Amino acid sequence: MSNPSLLLSRSLIDSLTPSPYLIGKAELSAGSKQKTLEGFLGSDGRNLNKDGLMDTKVGDDRFDRHYRRLHLGLRLLTHGARAQTASEWSGLTPDRLTTLKRRWLPEAGDGFRGPAPTSFQPHFRSTTRAVHATLFTGIYQTLYRHDRRHSSVRELQPSLENGELLCEAYEVFRMWAEESDLEFDQAVLLAKGVSKSDTIELAQCKHCEGVLLVDRLAKRKELCSDCRHGDFD
């Protein structure tokens, strides 16, 4: 099962690359991420080594991260992330995101407006929402534990790598629960919550050993909704 991805064309890379850097040739294949770079030189020669030759490693790494930020910005916009959320996790400015959306996602909606959600309570008000919240957090934690890009620090902070991981988790979740109304910003809040584990956490049902999301500040529920015979709502 492959994650949805946005294919960035040569024209997109050329049009959005910062002006001090000239990309003579860029060939990208999504999935394998094979790249060929020629002429990736800083205007002040910052990418030249002591022999006056291009430092291909510096150029390749810089180009790769720039490409990933553009790709992540488009993924976040596609998922309906709020402007501030998309900017924080992709590292792109709101103006750059606006340009990206206007040019490459003209038919996309405006996304959600207003402040990002800060309360976990909506996810405990119905069985369906609780199940969906549990599913997403389970997917996120599974991907996080198998992702070697991340340090041992548990608290989730905005970064390129964490933004990519959040998108991967949300995309897998959408494949499993297409009908869910879980917003991307709500998913971010859930991921932050289970990372810190001071307010919410994943626990095991004492009866069936299934996974359930629990509110650590409320009366603890040790049984999942199925084992409580529908008395959750």
C-alpha positions, 0 to 999 in steps of 0.5 A: 500500500503506497502513500499518496504523493505529489509529483513535483515537475521540473518547472515547479522546482525551477520556479520555486528554487531561491534565486541565488541558486541555479539548477541547470538540470534536476531529474527526480523520480518519486519513490526512489528519489533519484536525483541528478544535479548539475550547476547547483552553485551558490552565487558567492561560491559557498558550494565550492571546495578548496580545489575550486570544484563543486561540493556535490554533497553540500549541493545535493543535501541542500537541494534535497531538503528544499525539495522536501519542504516544497513537497511537504508544504503541498501535502499539508495544504492538500490535507487542509492544514491551517496556514500557521500549521503548514508554515510551522511544520514545512518551514515555508513562509505563509507567502510561499505557501500561498504561491504554492497553493495558487499555482499548483493546487488551484482547485483546493479549498481554503482549508480550515480557518481560525485557531488550531484545536487545543482540547482533546475532549471532542475525541471522547464524546462519541464512540466513533470519534474515540475509535478514530482518535485511537486509530490515528494515534496508534498509526502515528506511534507505530510509524514513529517507533520505526522511523530512525530519523527521530531522536529519543526526545518524546515531545513532538516539535515542528520540523521537516522530518516530523512534518513528513511523519505526521503526513504519512500517519494521516495518509495511512489513517485516511486509507483506513477510515475514509469517512472520518471527520478527523481534521489534520490539525486535530491529528497534530494535537493527538500526536503531540498529546501521545508524545508527551503522555501527560494528558492522553495516552494509549492503553490496553483494554483489560478485557480484550487487550485491544488498544484504546485512547484514554484521558489521563486527567479524567476517570480512567476507563479500562475497557474499550467501547466494545467491551462496555457494551455500547455504554460509552456515549 
